[in-house]
Amino acid sequence: MKNNIQPKTDYLRLYGELKSERATWLPAWKDLCAYLAPTRGFFDGQTPNQGRRLDHKTLLDSDPCLAVEILSAGMMSGLTSPARNWFDLSLAPRELAAVPGVREWLAEVKKRLEDAFAASNVYSTLHMFYQEIAVFGTAAFLLEEDPQKGIRCRPFTIGEYCLGTDSLGRVNRFGREFFLTVPQMREAFGLENLPPALQVSATPNRYHKIIHLILPNKDYSQECLDNRRMPYLSVYLTESGHLLSQSGYREFPVIAARWEVKHAADAYGRGPGWKCLGDVKMLQKMQKAKLVALDKNTNPPVMVSANVQGEVNLLPGGITRYNGTTDAAVKPAYQVQADLTSLENAISSVRSTIRAQFFADVFLMLSAQNYSNMTAAEVAERHQEKMLVLGPVLERLKNELLDPLIDRAFALLYRQGLLPPAPESVQELKMKVEYVSLIARAQKAAGLSSLVQGINYAATLAAANPQVADRVDYNRALEEGLNALGVAPALLKNSEK
């Protein structure tokens, strides 16, 4: 069964449909870009290597941009820190890890995944990813094979790409526009695949728009996995519809995540930037009002007498001559008595609201609050409680960012022979990823308090009836508690020892 797709018509039509679905989101993204991420965004009419000027008349207060940086840095260190262990590998069911050789194989696979992440640009891409999703609610990057480092990422910014979803709301279609010069096109696609007009182009430094589409492949064949019959089709074509390249992917290569979605059919999400954009605009307006008040207070508008001779000299120590005898030659037009204290308090309140929307209080809580009268256990409990507010976001990022990232990286490295072969006893079983980052541990440790309360309650009852203690499995309670704290199970002795 064949697609019968005509590149010049069907591919352009499919890309046009993706752009039409994206069109209603563009005004909001441009607004968010202007007020919260002036260095991000790539919209129609822009080309590479254009130094866009920042609008400092709009961005009078940089605190909202700082709140975005705090959130992205907090997500980076809390979810995918390159300096800490943030994921572990196991098998489903968990008991299979006890099979001889399995634990060592899992440890080696994890080490090689970590080495590949560190050697590539994964972590720098993730930092930009968190910035994008915090402001715009949607972020994406392409994860591909790299001959030298195993994997590499191609980060995208908002407005540069289009997304589409399947019936379950999962992103499964992707389109983007990018620009290449003729020499770059020859290097990427080969001279023979370029349009005849570009093969003899007289303007080699001119940029040409290229369209890249990744779609579910209707010609997918499990028996014949050549590059055109893989589960996902990848095509490159010019703006006029000339097909430059056609290949495929075994897995959907685009890692796209949404902070939250209003409807399951939405291809794009909304994030903290959407919720506080009004506050950000109000903050900029209040800063402008404060600067105007200060300017009028230090350099007020004046009225000049008709008897003034020459120009008015408003410099310190300046002399202005006039021939009048009674009225002042120069005097203020009106008195400015701005209540700057109240205005500063209002600005501080709006800043706090913006920071709360970006969870800056969560990530800066240990440095911003006074815990001198608390024990270490109380501080840890406060920290865990605040981390709970990120629970829904963590779950969505687990499903749309972390799981696809590790699965795709594992598949790419495995096909390149960069991972050790699995033991024969586990080759047909499913690998399970467990996240042990700071935020993931805080989520798990929140349930530890109920476990401790239950054990203490049982101990209280055991004081009156010793038989109660016999019903509590303290060994299992120890295992559950250490698992919640993220302690490696290997530290526990087995029952025989």
N, C-alpha and C positions, 0 to 999 in steps of 0.2 A: 504494500500500500504506500502510495507516494503523497508528498505534501502538495505538489503542483504549485509551489510558491514561485511567483515571479518577483525577483528582487526589487525591481524598480517600482512596483506597485504595492505588493503585499507587505514587504518589510517597511517601506516608508509609511504605509497606512497604519501598521501596528505601532510604529514609533509615534505617529501622529496621535493615535488613541491614548498612548501613555502621557504625551504632553498635554492633551486636552484634560485628562484627569488631574494633572498637576497644576493647571492654569489657575484654579481658584485659590490655591495655597500661596502663590507667588507674592501677592500684595502683603500678606502677613509676614512672610519670610523677609521681604525687603525692609519692612518696618523693624523687625527684630534685629536685622543686620545693622541698621543705622544706629540703634540705641544700645545694643548689647554686644554685638560682635562686628565691629567696623572693619576688621581685617579678614572676615570670612565671607562666604557667598560668592557665587559666580553666575551671573544672570545674562539673559539675552542681550546682545550688543557688545559684550565684553570679549576681548581677545587676550591671549597670554602676554606676559611681560608689559602690562600696562600698570604703572604706578598710580593707583587710585588715591586721590587726596581724601584725608579724613575731614569730616565736618566738625570742627571744634566749636562752632556756634551752637551745634546741637549737643555735643558731648562736653558739657561744662563740669560735670561731676563724674569721675571715673570709678566711683564706688560700686556701681552695678557690674562693671566689667571685672572688678576685683572679686566680687561675689561669684561670678562665673568661674574664675580661675581657682577659687577656693573649692568649689564643688568638683571641678574636673580633677584637681589635684587630690582631693579626698577620695573620689571614686577610684582614681588610679592607685593610690596607696592602700585603699581599703578593699578593692576587688581584685586587682591584677598587678600587684606590686612586683617589679623585677627583682627587688631585694629580699622578698620573703616568699615562702612556700604558699601558693594560693590554690593549688589543686592536687588531688591524689587520684590514683587509678586503682580500681578494684574490678572484680568480676561479679556478675549476677548469675547464680546466688553467691553471697559473700563467702560461704564455706569453701568454695573452690580455690580460694587463695591459699588454703592449707595444702594443696596438691604440691608435691615436690617440684621445685623449679619455677613455680608460678610466681611466687613472691619476688624472686630475683628478676624474672622477666619483666614484671610490672615496674619494678624500680628502675631497670635499665631503659624501658620505654619512656618513663616519665623524665628521666635525666636527659634523654636525647630530644624530647619535646622542649624541655626547658632550654637546652643549648641552642636549638633552632630558633626559639623565640628571642633569645638574647642576641644571637648573631644577626638576625634579620631586623627589619624595621617595624616589627609587631608592636613594641611598646611605645614607640613614638607615634605610631598610627593610633593606638588606643587612647593616648592622651588627647589627640585632636578629635577622636571619636566622642569622648566624654564632653568636650567643649561643645561640639555640634548638637549632641542630643540634649544637653542642658538648656541651650538657647532655643533651638528650633523644634525639639521633640523627636527628631528623626536623624539618624546618622548611618553611614554605609561606607564600606571599603571592599576592595576586591582582593582575594587571597589566591595567589597563583604559585606555580612551581618556579624555583630558581636554581639554575645549574650549579651555582657556587655555594649558596647558603641554604639550599633546600626549599625555603619558602620566602616569599616577599609579598608585601602589601602595596596596593595602590589606593591611597586615601582619596576620598571625594569630599567636596564641600557642597552645601545646600544650593540648589538651583542648577547644579551641574548634571544631575541625573534624574531619572524617573523610575518609579517603582510600580509594580502591579502585584496583586494577590490572587490566591486560588480561592476555592469555595470555603475553605476553613480559615481564611484570613491570614495565611502564611505568605510571605513575600516569595514569589517564584518567577517574576519577570523583572527585567532591568534594562534600561536604555540610558545612554549618555551621549553627549556631544563633546568632542575635544578637537584640538587643532594640531596639525603637523605641517612642517614645510615639505617641499618636494623631496629633498634629500632624506628627510626622516621617513617619508612614505616609502621611498625606495628601500630603505633599510628594513622597515617593518614588514612590507608586503611583497617586495620584489618589483623590479622595473616592469616585467611583463604583465603584472596584474593592475597596473595603473591605467587610468583612461588615456587614450592616445594624446590628448591635449597636454597632459601633465608629463608624459614621457619626454617631451621636448620643450618643457617649460623654460621660458626666458627669465622668470622671476623666482629663483630658487629660495629666496628668503621670505617669500610671502606665505602666510598661514592659510591652510585650507581646512574646512570643517569636515570632520569624520564622525560618522554615527556608529555606535557599537550597541548591538542588541544581544541579550541573553534570554532565551525563551525555552519553555518546555518543548521537547522535540517530538513531533507526531510520528516521525520515522524511527523512533527508538526501537532498537532490536537487541534483546538480551543475548542472542546467539552471536550477533556480528557487531562487536563494539569497535568499529572504526570511528574516526573522529567526526563523522557526519551522522552516525547512528547512536550516539550517546544520549543519555537521558535529557541533556540540555544542549540546545543549539546556540552557537556563538557566531555572529556575522558582523563584519565590518563593511561599510559602504560609504560612498561619498554622498554629499548633499543632493546630488542629482540622481542618486539611485544606483550608481555603478558599483557592483559587488567587488570588493577588494580581497576578502578572505572569508572562508566558512570552515568552522571546526566545531568542536563540542566539548562538554565537560561531563565527567561522571557524577559529580555532585554540584549542587548550585553553589557557584564560587563567590557570590556576593554575600557578605555578612552585613545584614541590614537590621536595625533594631529601632523600636519606637518606645518612648518613655511611657506613654499611655495612649490608648486609642479610644475615641468616643464611640465608634461603631466597628464591629468586627470586619466590615468590608472596607474600612479606611486603609489606604496604602501608607498614609503618613500619620505621624503622631503629634501630640502636643506635650510640651514639657514645662518646666518652671518658668521659662522665659515668657510663655504665653500668659501665665497667670499674673505676672507682676509687670507686664509692659506698661499698663496704666500708671502704676506707681513710679516706674522709671521716668516716664514722660513728665509726671508731676514733679519729681525730684529735680529734673533739669530746668523746669519752669521756675521752681522755687529758688534754685541757685541763680538763675538769671535775675529774678526779682531782688535777691540779696545784693548781687553785684551792682545793679542799677541804683539801689538805695545807698550803698557805700559810695558810689561814684557821685551821686547827688549830694551826699553829706560832705564829702571832701572837696568837691568841685561843683558847687550848686549853680544853677542858671542865674544870670544876673540881669538887672535893668541898668541901662547906661543913660545918664543925663545928656540932654542935647547940648549942654555947655562943655562937654568933654572935647579937649583939643587933641586931635590925632587918634591913634588906636589905644584901646584899653590894654594895659600890661598886667596880666594875671599871674606872672611868675613871682616867686617869693622875693620880696625886696623891690619889686618893680614899681615904677612911678608913673602915674597917669595924671596929666595936667588938665585942669578945667578952669573956667573963669567965673563959675558961680560962687555965691557966698553963703547960701543957706542949705539947700538940699545936698545930700551926698551925691558925688558924681557917679559911683557904682555901688549898687546894693543888691542883695539877693532878691530874686523875683518872688520867692516864697520860702518859708522855713520847712526844712525836711527833718522830721523827727521819727525816723524808722525804729520800730521795736525789733532790733536785731537779735535780742536774746530769745524772744518768742519765735522768731523766724528760724534761728539755729535749732531750737528745741523741736520745731516741726520737721525740719530737715533731718535731724537725728532720728526721729520717729519713723519717717519714711525709709531711711536707710536700714533701720532695724527690720522693717517689714520685708524689704527686698532681700536682705541677707537670710531671713527666715525662710523665704520661698526657695532660696537656693541652698538650704540646709547648711549654711555657713556656721550657724550656732552648733550644729551637730558635730561638725568636723573640727571646730575650734574650741569645743567646750572645755577641754582640759586646760587650755591656756587662758581662756577668757573668764573662767569662773574661779571662785575661791573655795578650795576644798581643805583648808587648813584644819577645820574642826571635824573632818570625816576620816574614817578608817579606810584602808586600801580596799576592803571588801565593799564598802558603801560607794566609793568612787567607781569601782568596776561595775556595780549594779546600775548606777546612774548612767554610765557609758552604754551599757547594754540596752537600757530602756530607751535612750535616745536613738540608738541604732535601729530599733524596731520600726521607726517611722519609714525607713527605707525598705521594709519588707516587700511590699508589692512591686517596687521598682526592681529590687534584686531578683525576684522571681521572673519577671519579664526579661531582664537582661540575661538571666541564666538560660532561658529558652531561645532567645533570639541573638545573643552575642556569644556567650561563653561556650555553650554546647556546640553550636556550629563551628566556632573557631577551632576548638580542640579536635572535633571530628574531621574537619577538612584538613587540618595540619597533619593529623595522624595518617589520613589516606594519602596525602601527597608524599610524605616521607616514606611510607610503607612501599608505595609503588616505585620509588627511586632506590629502594634497597637500603635505606638509611636507618631502618629499625631492625632489631634482632628478630629472627623468626620465632613465632609463638610455639610453645610446647604442644605436642600432638594432642594432648588431652584437653586443650582449651581452644583449639583453632576454630571450632564452630560455635563458641559461646560469646555472649555479648559483654563488651567492656563497659564498665560503669565509672563515671567521673564524679568525684566528691569534691566539693569546694571547701577549702579551709582558710580562706582569706580572713582578714580582720572583721569585715562586715558579716561574712558567713558564720564565723565563730560567734559573733555577738548574737546573731539570730538563734543559733543552737543553744548558747549558754543562757538565753532568757528562760528556757525551760528547765534549767538546772535548779532554780529557786524552788519550783514546785516539787522537784525530786527531794531536795533537802528538807522541805517542810513535811513531806510524807514520811521520810525516815525519822525525823524528830517526833512526829505524831505517833508513829509506831513505838518509838522508844518510851514515850510517855505512858502509853497503854501497857507496855511490857513491864513497867514498874509495878503495876497493879496485878497483871496477869502474865507471868513469864512465858506462857505458851504462845503469846502473840508474836514474840521474837522468832519463834521457830517457823512462822509462816512467811517471813520476809527473806527474800533471796538477796543477801547482801553482796554476793559476788556479782550477780547480774546488775545490781544497783551501781556497783563500782564501775563496771564496764560502760553502762549508760552515761554515768557522770563524766568519765574520762573522754568518751566520744563527744559529748556536748562541749567539752573544753578544748577539743581538737588535739588531745594527746594520742600519740601513736599506740594502737593496741599491742604492738610488738613488745612494749615495755612490761606487759603483764605476764606473769608466769602461768603456765597451764595448770589444770587442776592436779595432775599427778605430782608436779614439782612443788 
